[in-house]
Amino acid sequence: MIAASLKALWKELTPFNAKLIAVSKTKPNEDLAEAYDAGNRIFGENKVQELVAKAEALPKDIEWHFIGHLQRNKVKYIAPFVSLIHAVDSVKLLKEINKQGAKHNRIIECLLQVHIAQEEAKFGFNTIELNQALSSPELNTLSHIKVIGLMGMATNTTNETQVISEFRGLQSVFKELKQTELPHNVEMKELSMGMSGDYKLALAEGSTMVRIGSSIFGLRNYPTNA
Ligand SMILES: *Cc1c(COP(=O)(O)O)cnc(C)c1O
């Protein structure tokens, strides 16, 4: 079931040249091992403790992506090994990631989360704040982080027109920034958008990374999107 879903998704993503982040939050290690055996090496988690425990238990060549809202006081636990932090929403958080990256002699890759949904609850910069963050003099001084793109979550709605317009809006911010002069530690390469319910729409709007959980591992027993 897990292997078959992964294979179908990889096939679907190939023409778009997009990466699959298998979102394994709340799922037991056996499920991750099954995905690993099917060839998956990129997993996404949204809770620090859960990520650390899974990274300890599972093979060392896994690329772990942190996709949730990250609290500054928890950066230290994932800094030694995390491959990509998807949802950075403040310069303060970037500074903490930089500090922990320095301790481990690593450059930690990050995406800046942009608020594109209508829902209040979703985190992220608005476009004004995003431009402020990218032009903040402090950002230039952070040598242990690299911002490699943007991440966004569309409104959870069946209104496809709305979801498309939110993804399209993010893509246009991304493309505009690509044309702009950016700090030395920022490069607009990756656009992380799309989940089980909307990844097809996201791919059509230029997503380079889709974060898919339930379509691979089945429904979760409790919501963990907060
Ligand atoms: C849970 C989660 C996903 C995956 O959600 P599915 O609907 O199960 O595919 C993607 N992105 C983030 C940030 C998440 O928290």
The ligand as a Tripos MOL2 file, in Angstrom:
@<TRIPOS>MOLECULE
LIG
   15    15     1     0     0
SMALL
NO_CHARGES

@<TRIPOS>ATOM
      1 C1          0.6290   17.3590    7.6810 C.3       1 LIG1
      2 C2          1.2630   18.2950    6.7540 C.ar      1 LIG1
      3 C3          1.3380   18.0060    5.3740 C.ar      1 LIG1
      4 C4          0.7520   16.7410    4.7490 C.3       1 LIG1
      5 O1         -0.6170   16.7120    4.8510 O.3       1 LIG1
      6 P1         -1.4930   15.6040    4.0580 P.3       1 LIG1
      7 O2         -2.7890   16.2720    3.8600 O.co2     1 LIG1
      8 O3         -1.5680   14.4280    4.9630 O.co2     1 LIG1
      9 O4         -0.7860   15.3000    2.7970 O.co2     1 LIG1
     10 C5          1.9700   18.9200    4.5690 C.ar      1 LIG1
     11 N1          2.5000   20.0570    5.0390 N.ar      1 LIG1
     12 C6          2.4490   20.3680    6.3500 C.ar      1 LIG1
     13 C7          3.0590   21.6360    6.8150 C.3       1 LIG1
     14 C8          1.8260   19.5110    7.2520 C.ar      1 LIG1
     15 O5          1.7720   19.8290    8.5520 O.3       1 LIG1
@<TRIPOS>BOND
     1     1     2 1
     2     2     3 ar
     3     2    14 ar
     4     3     4 1
     5     3    10 ar
     6     4     5 1
     7     5     6 1
     8     6     7 2
     9     6     8 1
    10     6     9 1
    11    10    11 ar
    12    11    12 ar
    13    12    13 1
    14    12    14 ar
    15    14    15 1
@<TRIPOS>SUBSTRUCTURE
     1 LIG1         1 GROUP 0 **** ****
